[in-house]
Amino acid sequence: MKRRVVILVLALCLVAGCGNRNKTVTDNEDSSMASADKVVQDENSNDVSIEEPTEDEGSAIGLDASKIIEDQSFDIGLNGWGDVRFVSCLPDTDKNPLSDATFYIMDDEKVIYKMPSVYENDIREWGIFEDISFVAFKDINEDQKDEVIVGELYVTGAGPQGMLPRTEVRVFEDKGDAFEYAKDLSEYINDTMPDDGTIYDVYEKADRFKQNDLDSSSDKTLTEDSTGGIGKAQEEGYDRTYLEEKDGVYTYRLADASIIEKYDELYTGAFSNFIDSYNEVMKWQNQSYRSKEKYTANSLVLRNNEENSVVKTGSYYEMDFDFNLDNVGYTYVDLDSDGTFELIFGILKYDEWTPDNIFERAYGLVNGRAIKICEGGSRDYHWLGSDGYIYETGSSGAAYSGTSRLRYDSSQLKVDEDTDWGSQGFIEEEFLGYWERPVHINGPYYDIDEAARRPESEISDDEWRTLMDEWDSRQVGIEWLKMSDYIAKYHLLDS
C-alpha cells in the first residue's frame, strides 16, 4: 500500500513533464521493402486536424487530439493498410495516474484502428508512463510484413533507482485485418535489453530470440529423430561426463589425472590469487584489542569474541572457508561444454552455513589468463544441478531471496575484469523464490524487479514449496580435490 501511494503521488508530478526523449527513427527511400526500417519524419504535423469519429461515421473509435505526440506520429505506407498515419497518444492521467499510452492508425482524418492494449483498459499494472522513446516499422520476424515496434519509457517510483526511466518495448505483428501484441517476443526483449535500450538493441534481441527458436526446433528435431541416423541432440549445460549416479544420488567426480594436471598448470594464477587474498585477510586476524580503547573496524563481520583478546574475522560476503586452507577444495568443470574447463572452489567440511556441495568462488580462462567469474558466500553461492544447469542461491533479506537456474557462456567474459562480488558469464534462465511474494520467473530476464511483478510470475506458497523441493533434489555432490595438496605440490606457501 505504501508503494502504491508513492507511485500515485509521483504520477501527478510527472504528467506535465512528458516531453521528447530518444526518438529512434530512420528514413528509408524504398518503402516497398518489408524488411526495411520505416520511420518517417513528420513534415505535415502542423497541418493535421483530427476530428473525433462518431457512430454515424461508422466508427466507435475516438481519440483526444490534444493527447497526440506529434514527433512520434508518422505518415507511413504500412503493409496492406496502405498509406496511413500512425499516431501515438499520451495517457489520460487525470482519470488514472497509471494510465498507459495508446496508439492508433488513421486514414486521413478518421481513426480506423486502435493498437491492442498491453494492459487491461490501458491501465498499467505498475510503473508510471514518462515518454515514448522510439517508434519503428520493420520486419523482425520474417513474415514479410513490417511489425510496429514501440519503446515506452516509464519510471517505477520505488527505491533509489525509482526515478530513472526504463524502456518497455512492445512489438505488434500485422495479422491482416488486425495487429496482435507479440507477448513472448516483447517480454524476451524487455528481459534482456538494458534499461536505456535503443531500437538497435531491439533488433539485436529479436535476432537472438529468432535464433533461440531455431535452436529449440533443431534440438527437438534431433532428439525425436530416432531413424534418420543423426542421433540424439547434444544436451546443453555443463559437461556431465564426470557426473556419476548411484541410488538416485548424483556426484561430480573428476578423476582424470591428465586433465587435472593440465588445468593445475593453466590456473596457476588463480591459485596464487587465492593465496594472496588469504594472506591479505590474515593481516586483520589475531589482533589484540582492549574494550575501553578506540578501535578501527573493517568491513568483515566479527564472530564471537566474548572475553577473548583475539579477534577472529569471517564474512558472509566472501568465500567462507573459516580461513583454513586445509578446508578448501577445488575441481574443474566445463561449465558450458565448450571443451575448456573452469576452476571452482568449495569447502571440504560441511557446516550449518556452508554446505560442501556448493562453490563460492570460480575462475575461467580468457586468452590463457585466469579471470575470477564468481565470488560469493553463505548469502550467495552456486551449485551444480543433475539436469546440467548451474544454480545460484542468494538472499538480500527476508523478502528477497531465491534460486536462479543459470547457463554459463564463456564468451561473455572480459579479459581485464575480475569479479570481486557476484558473477559474470552466467545467464539467468529461470528464478524461483520470494520477491515480496512467492514468484516463479520462467524465461530469461534482465530486471528481476520488473519480471517478479508480472502477474504470470506469481505462484502460491504450495506451488513454491513443490517446485523448491524439486529443484533441491537436483543438487549434485562434489568430490573435491584438496587445495592443501596443490599448495604442497607447487610450494605456494614457501617463503
ChimeraX attribute file (.defattr): number of C-alpha atoms within 10 A of each C-alpha:
attribute: neighborCount
match mode: 1-to-1
recipient: residues
	/A:1	5
	/A:2	6
	/A:3	11
	/A:4	13
	/A:5	11
	/A:6	13
	/A:7	21
	/A:8	16
	/A:9	12
	/A:10	18
	/A:11	24
	/A:12	16
	/A:13	11
	/A:14	15
	/A:15	19
	/A:16	10
	/A:17	10
	/A:18	14
	/A:19	12
	/A:20	15
	/A:21	12
	/A:22	15
	/A:23	17
	/A:24	17
	/A:25	18
	/A:26	14
	/A:27	12
	/A:28	13
	/A:29	9
	/A:30	10
	/A:31	16
	/A:32	12
	/A:33	16
	/A:34	20
	/A:35	18
	/A:36	18
	/A:37	21
	/A:38	28
	/A:39	22
	/A:40	20
	/A:41	16
	/A:42	15
	/A:43	10
	/A:44	10
	/A:45	14
	/A:46	8
	/A:47	7
	/A:48	11
	/A:49	10
	/A:50	17
	/A:51	14
	/A:52	16
	/A:53	17
	/A:54	12
	/A:55	9
	/A:56	7
	/A:57	9
	/A:58	9
	/A:59	14
	/A:60	13
	/A:61	15
	/A:62	18
	/A:63	19
	/A:64	12
	/A:65	16
	/A:66	10
	/A:67	15
	/A:68	20
	/A:69	20
	/A:70	18
	/A:71	19
	/A:72	25
	/A:73	22
	/A:74	23
	/A:75	22
	/A:76	20
	/A:77	18
	/A:78	23
	/A:79	19
	/A:80	11
	/A:81	17
	/A:82	10
	/A:83	14
	/A:84	18
	/A:85	22
	/A:86	23
	/A:87	25
	/A:88	23
	/A:89	21
	/A:90	22
	/A:91	22
	/A:92	18
	/A:93	19
	/A:94	11
	/A:95	8
	/A:96	15
	/A:97	23
	/A:98	22
	/A:99	23
	/A:100	26
	/A:101	24
	/A:102	20
	/A:103	19
	/A:104	20
	/A:105	22
	/A:106	18
	/A:107	15
	/A:108	15
	/A:109	13
	/A:110	19
	/A:111	23
	/A:112	18
	/A:113	19
	/A:114	18
	/A:115	18
	/A:116	16
	/A:117	16
	/A:118	16
	/A:119	12
	/A:120	10
	/A:121	9
	/A:122	17
	/A:123	19
	/A:124	18
	/A:125	14
	/A:126	18
	/A:127	24
	/A:128	27
	/A:129	27
	/A:130	26
	/A:131	26
	/A:132	27
	/A:133	26
	/A:134	23
	/A:135	27
	/A:136	23
	/A:137	26
	/A:138	21
	/A:139	22
	/A:140	24
	/A:141	16
	/A:142	12
	/A:143	13
	/A:144	14
	/A:145	21
	/A:146	25
	/A:147	29
	/A:148	23
	/A:149	21
	/A:150	24
	/A:151	25
	/A:152	20
	/A:153	24
	/A:154	23
	/A:155	22
	/A:156	22
	/A:157	23
	/A:158	14
	/A:159	8
	/A:160	7
	/A:161	11
	/A:162	14
	/A:163	14
	/A:164	13
	/A:165	20
	/A:166	23
	/A:167	23
	/A:168	22
	/A:169	25
	/A:170	23
	/A:171	25
	/A:172	21
	/A:173	20
	/A:174	22
	/A:175	12
	/A:176	11
	/A:177	8
	/A:178	13
	/A:179	17
	/A:180	16
	/A:181	18
	/A:182	15
	/A:183	13
	/A:184	12
	/A:185	19
	/A:186	20
	/A:187	18
	/A:188	20
	/A:189	27
	/A:190	26
	/A:191	21
	/A:192	18
	/A:193	20
	/A:194	14
	/A:195	17
	/A:196	14
	/A:197	19
	/A:198	18
	/A:199	20
	/A:200	10
	/A:201	15
	/A:202	24
	/A:203	15
	/A:204	13
	/A:205	20
	/A:206	19
	/A:207	14
	/A:208	14
	/A:209	18
	/A:210	15
	/A:211	12
	/A:212	12
	/A:213	12
	/A:214	12
	/A:215	12
	/A:216	12
	/A:217	12
	/A:218	13
	/A:219	17
	/A:220	13
	/A:221	14
	/A:222	17
	/A:223	15
	/A:224	13
	/A:225	14
	/A:226	11
	/A:227	7
	/A:228	8
	/A:229	8
	/A:230	11
	/A:231	12
	/A:232	14
	/A:233	14
	/A:234	10
	/A:235	13
	/A:236	16
	/A:237	21
	/A:238	22
	/A:239	19
	/A:240	18
	/A:241	12
	/A:242	13
	/A:243	16
	/A:244	16
	/A:245	12
	/A:246	7
	/A:247	5
	/A:248	9
	/A:249	13
	/A:250	19
	/A:251	19
	/A:252	22
	/A:253	19
	/A:254	19
	/A:255	12
	/A:256	9
	/A:257	8
	/A:258	9
	/A:259	12
	/A:260	16
	/A:261	10
	/A:262	10
	/A:263	16
	/A:264	18
	/A:265	11
	/A:266	15
	/A:267	20
	/A:268	16
	/A:269	15
	/A:270	20
	/A:271	20
	/A:272	14
	/A:273	15
	/A:274	15
	/A:275	16
	/A:276	12
	/A:277	11
	/A:278	14
	/A:279	13
	/A:280	11
	/A:281	14
	/A:282	14
	/A:283	9
	/A:284	14
	/A:285	14
	/A:286	12
	/A:287	11
	/A:288	10
	/A:289	13
	/A:290	9
	/A:291	9
	/A:292	6
	/A:293	6
	/A:294	8
	/A:295	9
	/A:296	4
	/A:297	9
	/A:298	9
	/A:299	9
	/A:300	15
	/A:301	13
	/A:302	13
	/A:303	11
	/A:304	10
	/A:305	11
	/A:306	8
	/A:307	7
	/A:308	10
	/A:309	13
	/A:310	14
	/A:311	17
	/A:312	19
	/A:313	20
	/A:314	19
	/A:315	18
	/A:316	14
	/A:317	19
	/A:318	20
	/A:319	25
	/A:320	21
	/A:321	23
	/A:322	14
	/A:323	17
	/A:324	11
	/A:325	16
	/A:326	16
	/A:327	17
	/A:328	22
	/A:329	24
	/A:330	21
	/A:331	25
	/A:332	23
	/A:333	22
	/A:334	18
	/A:335	27
	/A:336	22
	/A:337	19
	/A:338	12
	/A:339	10
	/A:340	15
	/A:341	21
	/A:342	22
	/A:343	26
	/A:344	23
	/A:345	24
	/A:346	31
	/A:347	28
	/A:348	21
	/A:349	14
	/A:350	13
	/A:351	10
	/A:352	6
	/A:353	11
	/A:354	20
	/A:355	17
	/A:356	19
	/A:357	21
	/A:358	24
	/A:359	28
	/A:360	26
	/A:361	27
	/A:362	24
	/A:363	24
	/A:364	28
	/A:365	21
	/A:366	15
	/A:367	9
	/A:368	10
	/A:369	16
	/A:370	22
	/A:371	26
	/A:372	26
	/A:373	26
	/A:374	24
	/A:375	24
	/A:376	25
	/A:377	23
	/A:378	21
	/A:379	19
	/A:380	25
	/A:381	25
	/A:382	28
	/A:383	23
	/A:384	27
	/A:385	21
	/A:386	22
	/A:387	15
	/A:388	20
	/A:389	22
	/A:390	23
	/A:391	26
	/A:392	23
	/A:393	19
	/A:394	19
	/A:395	16
	/A:396	10
	/A:397	10
	/A:398	9
	/A:399	13
	/A:400	14
	/A:401	20
	/A:402	20
	/A:403	22
	/A:404	22
	/A:405	24
	/A:406	23
	/A:407	20
	/A:408	20
	/A:409	16
	/A:410	19
	/A:411	9
	/A:412	12
	/A:413	18
	/A:414	17
	/A:415	15
	/A:416	8
	/A:417	11
	/A:418	18
	/A:419	17
	/A:420	14
	/A:421	17
	/A:422	16
	/A:423	19
	/A:424	21
	/A:425	17
	/A:426	21
	/A:427	19
	/A:428	22
	/A:429	17
	/A:430	17
	/A:431	26
	/A:432	24
	/A:433	26
	/A:434	22
	/A:435	19
	/A:436	13
	/A:437	16
	/A:438	22
	/A:439	25
	/A:440	25
	/A:441	22
	/A:442	15
	/A:443	15
	/A:444	21
	/A:445	23
	/A:446	18
	/A:447	14
	/A:448	14
	/A:449	12
	/A:450	14
	/A:451	22
	/A:452	23
	/A:453	17
	/A:454	13
	/A:455	10
	/A:456	12
	/A:457	16
	/A:458	18
	/A:459	17
	/A:460	12
	/A:461	14
	/A:462	10
	/A:463	14
	/A:464	18
	/A:465	14
	/A:466	11
	/A:467	15
	/A:468	15
	/A:469	11
	/A:470	11
	/A:471	17
	/A:472	12
	/A:473	14
	/A:474	19
	/A:475	20
	/A:476	22
	/A:477	21
	/A:478	24
	/A:479	17
	/A:480	21
	/A:481	20
	/A:482	19
	/A:483	21
	/A:484	15
	/A:485	12
	/A:486	16
	/A:487	17
	/A:488	11
	/A:489	9
	/A:490	13
	/A:491	10
	/A:492	14
	/A:493	10
	/A:494	7
	/A:495	4
